[in-house]
């Protein structure tokens, strides 16, 4: 799925539940990669809210879509 540069409520509203779930999974994967890399770099000093811009952007994009998924009453399951 191709994601827009700017994720907002208008874009989210155009998605079906299936599309929203796919977008959420894609964004979660990207955020997880950024977070893992930052945790590796910072170790015990890791703090999400003090992370670099790419990490914060990944978190914001994912959290907007994740909240929309939950607002629609959908469940999210992540592979471990």
N, C-alpha and C positions, 0 to 999 in steps of 0.2 A: 504494500500500500504506500502510495506517495503522500507524505505529510506536508502540510503547508509550512512556510517559514514561521508564520505567526498563528498559534493555536488560540482560538477564542470561542466564546459561547455560540456565536453564530455558526462557525464551522462545525462545532460539535453537534449542534441541532440538526445539521443536514445528514448525519450519519445514522444508519440503521444500527440496531443492537449488535449485529454481527460485525459490521465495520468498526464500530466503537471498540469492541473487544479486541479486534485485530490491531487497531491503533494503540490501544493500551498495552498490549503485549509487546509491540515493537518499541514503544517508548520506555517501557520498564526495562527491556533488555539493554537499551542504550544507557539509561540511567545507571543500571547495575554495573555496566562496564566502567563508566566514569567513576562511580563510587569505589569500586574495587581498586582501580588504579590510584585514586587519591589516598585510600587507606594504606596501600602499599608504600606510597611516597611518604606519608605523614606518620604512619604508625600510631602510637598512643596519642599523638597530638591532633589526630583527625577530629574535625568538627564540621559537620555538614554545612552549617550556616556560616562558616568562615572559609568555605571552599572556593576554588577558582571559578571564574565565570562559566566555563563549559560545564562544570558539575552543577552549578546552580541553575543554569538554563535547562539542562537535562531534567533536573528535579522538578522545576516549575512546569515544563511541558507535560511530564508524566503525571504530576499531581493534579493538573487541571482535568486531564482525561480520566484519571482514576476516580476523582470525585464525581464526574459525570456518570461513570459506570455504576458506582454505588448509588447515586441518586435515582438511577433507573431500576434499582433493585436487582442488579446483576451481581453475580459472584465472580471473584477473580481468584484463580489458582495459579501459582507459580511452580515451575519445575525446579527441583533442587539438585 
